[in-house]
Amino acid sequence: MDVEYLGNKELLNLPKTAFLASSTIPLDMVMKCYDWASSKHEGCIVGGFSSKLEKDVLHFLIKGKQPVIMVLARQLYKQIPQELRPLLEENRLLIISVSNSVRQSKATALARNRYICEMADKIFMVGVTENSSLYVLHKAFKNKTSY
């Protein structure tokens, strides 16, 4: 796996809480996730931030002071999204690419999510059902997982 980094690599030394969400989430869980994202956490939050809910959580994290590690299931950005630039300037962001693919695919997303679970100390995983692509990871990393 080719891994590339952009941003503050010192964030890797902090305790890491992963946030992973299925693409379909019950409404009551959405509000719980927004509350979670708005609260203070030890260390930094790590995620792929590619599902709708994950993007919403990232938006809340950006508004706060929480350091963030974003793991991409594709190659690094050619141009940093405007929303992420302040985090880079504040040394609150590390972007990691775990694939040299131009676009995210189901396979690269699965590899990215496994990478996130392996690096995290704790995992906040929501919306997992037996039909979810996160189900295998939920079972494999049960000792780190909460909801």
Sequence and secondary structure as in RCSB ss.txt:
>XXXX:A:sequence
MDVEYLGNKELLNLPKTAFLASSTIPLDMVMKCYDWASSKHEGCIVGGFSSKLEKDVLHFLIKGKQPVIMVLARQ
LYKQIPQELRPLLEENRLLIISVSNSVRQSKATALARNRYICEMADKIFMVGVTENSSLYVLHKAFKNKTSY
>XXXX:A:secstr
   EEEE GGGGGS EEEEEE S   HHHHHHHHHHHHS  SSEEEE   SHHHHHHHHHHHHSS  EEEEESSS
  SS  GGGHHHHHTT EEEEE    SS  HHHHHHHHHHHHHH SEEEEES  TTSTTHHHHHHTGGGEE 
